[in-house]
Amino acid sequence: MSIRFITDSTTDLSPAIAGRVKVIPMAVHFGDETYLDGVDITIEQFYEKLTTSSVMPTTSQVAPATFADAFREAVEAGDEVVCLTISSTLSGTCQSANIAAAEFPGKVFVVDSRTVIMAAGILVEYGFRLAEQGLSAEQIAQALTQQRDRVKIVAVADTLEYLKRGGRISPTVAFAGGLLNIKPIICVTDGEIKLLNKARGAKQINAMLEKGVEHFGGIDYTMPIMFGYTGTDDELLRRFMEEDAALWAQYRGERTVSIIGSTVGTHVGPGAAAIAFFAK
C-alpha cells in the first residue's frame, strides 16, 4: 500500500513533486469561453488572454464525480489518498472532494488548505516529507491540517489595475495609485486575498516585502519555501531574490520558482512576485 497525493489545479507544485501528484483541473471561464486549467489552456496562454480580454476570468469548482473517479482509481489499486484542495472560502472544490471521499471511508482524507497556489504547493511538499517518514494518510492529513495556518504567502503586484477590475479596490484608489507609482503588497490570509501594505516605487518594494514576511513572524527555514511570479516575466522576482539574498542565507533547500496560477493571477495581473513559506 502506498499513499497518493491528489490536488486541484490551483495548487502550484514544485518540479520535485509535480510528477508524483494527481492534479484535477478546474474550469477557467473567459466570458462564454471555457477551458480546463492546464489541459485546454496553459499558464502562459492564460496570461495572454488575461491581458487582452475585456472580461475578468472566473473559475468553477471541480464536480464530486470527478474527484470520485480519481479516488476510486487509487483505492482499487490498494492505495490511500491525501487530497489537498484550494481554500473552501475561495471555492466549493473542497466540499466536492469531501462529498466524493465519503464513498471511501478510511481510505481518502481531504485537507482544506485554507490557502492557494504556491502556499498550497509547499503544504503538499511537506506532506511528501511526512510520507517518507512512514506516516499514514490519515496522520499526514491531520498534520497538514495542524500546520496549514502557518503557511503564508506575500506578494507584490506590478499594477493596481487587476485589483480594481476584481472589485478589491475602488477605481479612484487605483487611479491615484497609478499616478503615484504605488505597488500593492498583498497576502492570502484565512483563504482570502487581502491588501497588506503599499510600496511607492521600486525602491520600497523589497523593504515592504520584508515587512510582509516579518508581519507573519518570519520564515521557518527548516520547512519548504517557494518563490513565484505572474505572467511571463520574472524580472521583479529575480531582483527581489538577488537584493534580499541575506533573507534566504539560512535556507538550505532548493529555491523553487513557479509561475503563479490563474486563481491569484487573475487578481494581481502579470508582473507580480511572491514568496510562500511556513511562519516561525
Wavefront OBJ file of the C-alpha trace (Angstrom):
o trace
v 0.000 0.000 0.000
v 1.257 3.470 -0.863
v -0.064 6.997 -0.412
v -1.299 9.044 -3.356
v -1.496 12.819 -3.239
v -4.288 14.495 -5.192
v -4.900 18.214 -5.550
v -6.700 20.658 -7.819
v -5.061 22.777 -10.494
v -4.976 25.939 -8.382
v -2.042 24.426 -6.472
v 1.401 25.386 -7.772
v 3.695 22.384 -7.306
v 7.482 22.262 -7.247
v 9.114 20.274 -10.081
v 10.434 17.829 -7.478
v 6.941 16.528 -6.691
v 4.792 17.626 -9.643
v 5.107 14.299 -11.453
v 4.020 12.396 -8.342
v 0.769 14.293 -7.726
v -2.587 13.724 -9.430
v -3.898 17.155 -10.449
v -7.633 17.618 -11.040
v -8.220 20.547 -13.443
v -10.646 23.318 -12.601
v -12.560 25.113 -15.339
v -11.450 28.625 -16.305
v -14.061 30.863 -17.946
v -13.440 33.926 -20.115
v -16.995 35.017 -20.739
v -18.572 32.265 -22.870
v -15.224 30.517 -23.417
v -14.408 27.650 -21.042
v -11.082 25.863 -20.636
v -9.821 23.089 -18.381
v -6.939 24.592 -16.425
v -3.645 23.062 -17.533
v -5.377 20.881 -20.142
v -7.021 23.193 -22.678
v -5.082 26.285 -21.634
v -1.532 26.692 -20.351
v -0.481 29.259 -17.761
v 1.246 31.281 -20.496
v -1.918 31.256 -22.631
v -3.969 32.252 -19.589
v -1.887 35.389 -19.015
v -2.005 36.263 -22.699
v -5.801 36.139 -22.602
v -5.899 37.975 -19.260
v -4.067 40.962 -20.724
v -6.133 41.080 -23.927
v -9.614 40.109 -22.725
v -12.174 42.725 -21.699
v -13.741 40.362 -19.137
v -12.353 39.071 -15.849
v -11.855 35.301 -15.916
v -13.562 33.105 -13.328
v -13.121 29.510 -12.230
v -15.694 26.871 -11.347
v -15.345 24.139 -8.756
v -14.499 20.534 -9.542
v -17.536 18.220 -9.504
v -17.734 15.481 -6.833
v -17.892 12.823 -9.558
v -14.511 13.919 -10.926
v -12.908 13.511 -7.529
v -14.713 10.198 -7.015
v -13.207 8.786 -10.210
v -9.692 9.717 -9.082
v -10.260 8.368 -5.573
v -11.725 5.098 -6.870
v -8.745 4.504 -9.150
v -6.359 4.904 -6.208
v -8.358 2.819 -3.735
v -8.920 -0.020 -6.198
v -5.138 -0.116 -6.691
v -4.789 -0.622 -2.927
v -3.595 2.898 -2.102
v -4.668 5.527 0.408
v -5.277 9.132 -0.636
v -4.431 12.537 0.794
v -6.386 15.153 -1.163
v -5.448 18.794 -0.583
v -7.709 21.466 -2.092
v -7.951 25.200 -2.610
v -9.334 27.088 0.381
v -13.021 26.438 0.994
v -13.519 30.210 1.285
v -12.451 30.649 -2.343
v -14.153 27.661 -3.986
v -16.635 24.852 -3.415
v -13.988 22.392 -4.621
v -13.164 21.267 -1.074
v -16.829 20.443 -0.460
v -16.902 18.417 -3.684
v -13.850 16.463 -2.540
v -15.443 15.742 0.833
v -18.655 14.520 -0.819
v -16.638 12.153 -3.003
v -14.430 10.997 -0.115
v -17.499 9.829 1.832
v -17.648 6.867 -0.568
v -14.214 5.691 0.642
v -14.168 5.816 4.458
v -10.769 5.210 5.999
v -9.087 5.383 2.592
v -9.402 9.001 1.424
v -8.592 12.010 3.598
v -9.374 15.549 2.431
v -7.475 18.617 3.654
v -8.807 22.142 3.183
v -5.541 24.039 2.616
v -7.133 27.365 3.653
v -4.825 28.886 1.048
v -3.974 28.607 -2.657
v -1.262 28.470 -5.359
v 2.325 28.200 -4.040
v 1.281 28.129 -0.388
v -0.819 25.037 -1.059
v 2.102 23.663 -3.041
v 4.506 23.764 -0.099
v 1.875 22.063 2.065
v 1.839 19.167 -0.424
v 5.648 19.150 -0.407
v 5.577 18.887 3.387
v 3.112 16.010 3.024
v 5.668 14.084 0.979
v 8.215 14.585 3.749
v 5.786 13.033 6.206
v 5.068 10.120 3.874
v 8.799 9.424 3.627
v 8.870 9.287 7.438
v 6.307 6.481 7.334
v 3.179 8.325 8.434
v -0.190 7.011 7.256
v -2.525 9.013 5.007
v -4.728 9.838 7.997
v -1.744 11.019 10.041
v -0.481 13.143 7.141
v -3.898 14.746 6.679
v -4.041 15.552 10.389
v -0.536 17.065 10.326
v -1.286 19.195 7.260
v -4.464 20.476 8.911
v -2.475 21.377 12.028
v 0.251 23.165 10.054
v -1.825 24.930 7.375
v -2.287 28.165 9.355
v 1.497 28.580 9.458
v 1.689 28.702 5.655
v 1.857 32.284 4.367
v 2.206 33.967 1.009
v 3.358 37.554 0.484
v 3.369 39.152 -2.977
v 3.892 42.469 -4.726
v 1.725 43.341 -7.723
v 3.083 45.442 -10.558
v -0.196 47.302 -11.027
v -3.436 48.114 -9.210
v -5.462 47.597 -12.389
v -6.420 43.964 -11.785
v -7.308 44.532 -8.141
v -9.625 47.268 -9.427
v -11.135 45.035 -12.106
v -11.791 42.368 -9.487
v -13.566 44.866 -7.239
v -10.968 44.638 -4.443
v -10.097 48.344 -4.614
v -12.048 51.309 -5.992
v -11.318 52.923 -9.380
v -10.382 56.133 -7.538
v -7.773 54.372 -5.419
v -6.430 52.570 -8.499
v -6.152 55.837 -10.447
v -4.392 57.664 -7.616
v -2.103 54.696 -7.033
v -1.142 54.645 -10.686
v -0.172 58.307 -10.614
v 1.971 57.755 -7.518
v 3.527 54.526 -8.883
v 2.180 52.552 -5.924
v 2.839 48.801 -5.870
v 0.392 46.863 -3.657
v 1.753 44.263 -1.224
v -0.825 41.500 -0.850
v -1.188 38.299 1.130
v -3.531 35.335 1.427
v -4.983 35.182 4.942
v -7.761 32.867 6.091
v -8.186 31.808 2.482
v -8.787 35.327 1.200
v -6.642 37.689 -0.910
v -6.016 40.849 1.128
v -4.090 44.107 0.731
v -1.280 44.085 3.309
v 0.692 47.231 2.508
v 1.743 49.561 -0.302
v 5.165 50.382 -1.746
v 5.761 53.637 -3.557
v 8.123 52.951 -6.413
v 10.647 50.187 -6.980
v 12.979 51.203 -4.132
v 10.394 50.416 -1.458
v 9.299 47.053 -2.853
v 11.918 44.868 -1.175
v 11.540 46.677 2.133
v 7.764 46.203 2.057
v 8.085 42.530 1.115
v 10.471 42.029 4.039
v 7.984 43.763 6.325
v 5.294 41.434 4.989
v 7.393 38.415 5.936
v 8.084 39.938 9.368
v 4.361 40.647 9.794
v 3.792 36.886 9.913
v 6.670 36.215 12.310
v 9.500 35.418 9.910
v 10.430 32.280 7.987
v 10.902 28.745 9.312
v 13.888 27.744 7.181
v 13.525 24.046 8.034
v 10.297 23.879 6.027
v 9.664 24.179 2.256
v 9.801 27.603 0.602
v 8.604 28.511 -2.881
v 9.028 31.659 -4.972
v 6.663 32.645 -7.753
v 5.763 35.227 -10.360
v 2.827 36.027 -12.616
v 2.861 36.459 -16.376
v 5.895 35.588 -18.474
v 8.471 37.987 -16.989
v 10.227 37.113 -13.715
v 12.307 40.325 -13.556
v 10.676 41.609 -10.343
v 11.130 38.258 -8.618
v 14.778 37.946 -9.670
v 15.512 41.425 -8.336
v 13.787 40.572 -5.049
v 15.741 37.310 -4.661
v 19.090 38.935 -5.532
v 18.767 42.116 -3.481
v 17.412 40.313 -0.421
v 19.872 37.427 -0.582
v 20.570 37.754 3.155
v 16.957 36.822 3.870
v 17.466 33.389 2.280
v 21.007 32.786 3.575
v 19.791 30.383 6.267
v 17.737 28.307 3.829
v 19.498 25.133 2.686
v 16.757 23.722 0.469
v 16.204 24.173 -3.261
v 14.951 27.612 -4.267
v 11.952 26.505 -6.259
v 10.360 29.034 -8.617
v 6.870 28.632 -10.076
v 4.575 30.633 -12.340
v 1.602 31.642 -10.191
v -1.660 30.137 -11.380
v -4.917 31.672 -12.503
v -6.690 31.984 -9.132
v -4.377 34.674 -7.778
v -3.019 35.770 -11.169
v -6.493 36.988 -12.095
v -6.460 39.490 -9.247
v -2.862 40.741 -9.410
v -2.175 40.557 -13.139
v 1.202 39.906 -14.791
v 4.487 41.154 -13.372
v 3.923 40.167 -9.736
v 6.439 38.422 -7.441
v 5.707 36.303 -4.363
v 7.137 34.047 -1.688
v 5.326 31.245 0.126
v 6.731 29.976 3.426
v 5.952 28.441 6.798
v 5.987 31.098 9.500
v 8.086 30.503 12.613
l 1 2 3 4 5 6 7 8 9 10 11 12 13 14 15 16 17 18 19 20 21 22 23 24 25 26 27 28 29 30 31 32 33 34 35 36 37 38 39 40 41 42 43 44 45 46 47 48 49 50 51 52 53 54 55 56 57 58 59 60 61 62 63 64 65 66 67 68 69 70 71 72 73 74 75 76 77 78 79 80 81 82 83 84 85 86 87 88 89 90 91 92 93 94 95 96 97 98 99 100 101 102 103 104 105 106 107 108 109 110 111 112 113 114 115 116 117 118 119 120 121 122 123 124 125 126 127 128 129 130 131 132 133 134 135 136 137 138 139 140 141 142 143 144 145 146 147 148 149 150 151 152 153 154 155 156 157 158 159 160 161 162 163 164 165 166 167 168 169 170 171 172 173 174 175 176 177 178 179 180 181 182 183 184 185 186 187 188 189 190 191 192 193 194 195 196 197 198 199 200 201 202 203 204 205 206 207 208 209 210 211 212 213 214 215 216 217 218 219 220 221 222 223 224 225 226 227 228 229 230 231 232 233 234 235 236 237 238 239 240 241 242 243 244 245 246 247 248 249 250 251 252 253 254 255 256 257 258 259 260 261 262 263 264 265 266 267 268 269 270 271 272 273 274 275 276 277 278 279 280
